[in-house]
Amino acid sequence: MASPIAIMPGRRAALSALGFWLVLLSGCSWWPLRPDPAPDALILSRRLTTQAQAAQARGELEQAHRLLQAAVQQCPYDPDARVQWAEVLWARKRHQEALVQLQQALRLVGPHAELLVRRGEYHLALGHLEAAWRDAHAALQLDAQSARAWRLRAGVFYSLGRFEEALADYCQMLHLEPESAATLLELAQTHWQLAQRSGNPRREEHLYHCLLALQRREESLQDEPPPLELLAWKGRVYYELGRLQDALLVWQQARQRGWSDPQGLYWMALAYWQTGQVERARQELAGLLSQVPDHRAARMLWQRLHRTPAMASLPPETGEAR
């Protein structure tokens, strides 16, 4: 029988950047499958692993690599050393070697939700969606309260374009960790994708949920200024909802902080035009075209705004807005 993921639709690029973390566990239950290591070897392995962690924290990845290689040679049955070595190898872009070390740690430990999730995150980052799905599923079988496992499975579904299933898993993850900043953005992106589907009767609902997730993320920053990308995206959602003045207000805040994304500035000029602020639209377009002279949609709008005042006041054609 084909695995559940074997019948999934075409793949999309996996999520771009995954943060690094360290599994910290202790006690006898950590090593159910290993022979008893020699005490001196284990003590030396742990000491080398601790030194490697400090070196990694300083950004000395080569030194950390050498220390962890020595730790594993001293005590091949120490899963902590292998897990940490996997993290260092991953940070050094030696992805297949990192997977090997994490696999070795899992063989020593046996089924373990956190390690399965971490291996699944590696697989997801490399685009190995079937393997990532299997690890997420296995982790959830072991621990249904693992927020990371729900997020991992959601990421797999998202990468496959199965946005409804991704949405359900992201909501479950946020139920377990309501303030997860990364998941709020992923939830917003999933609602955005669902809103873009042509003929979706729930388009406006998904846009509002997207906006809500972005606002929650912005509020979580407290006194920190929101990233320009977040402001730009929030403005675009306002635009799609027809709230042009709100969109302009957000985009103006981003503009004051140096926002200069060409496509975003085009939408800003379009919003100025649609609210009757033709001169402001011309100013934004002039700045945009000085940066990107071959921006086709901006040039078409520029030509239209410079024909006649009557023509400039007409609403845009659908093809120019999208």
Number of C-alpha atoms within 10 A of each C-alpha: 4 6 9 10 16 10 8 14 12 9 16 14 15 19 16 8 7 10 6 11 10 14 12 9 11 9 6 7 10 18 20 12 13 15 9 10 14 11 10 11 18 19 15 16 26 20 15 22 27 19 16 27 24 14 17 19 11 10 12 14 19 15 17 26 23 13 23 29 19 17 27 24 14 20 21 20 25 25 23 26 29 27 27 27 27 28 27 25 21 17 16 13 11 13 18 15 14 24 21 14 22 25 18 19 25 22 17 20 20 17 13 16 23 21 21 25 28 26 24 29 30 21 22 25 20 16 18 16 27 18 18 27 25 18 24 30 21 19 27 21 13 15 14 13 15 20 20 21 29 25 25 26 28 30 31 33 25 25 21 19 20 19 22 16 17 26 23 13 22 26 19 18 24 18 13 15 14 13 13 15 18 10 22 24 18 22 27 26 20 25 24 20 18 22 22 13 11 8 8 12 10 11 19 14 15 20 23 19 17 26 22 16 22 24 17 15 21 20 13 14 12 9 8 9 11 15 12 19 13 17 24 25 20 24 27 23 22 20 19 17 17 12 14 21 15 17 25 23 15 21 24 17 14 20 18 9 12 10 17 16 14 17 14 18 21 22 25 28 26 27 23 22 22 17 14 15 14 19 14 16 24 21 13 20 26 17 14 23 17 11 13 15 12 11 16 12 15 27 18 11 22 20 12 16 21 12 10 10 11 8 12 20 16 13 12 15 9 7 7 12 13 7
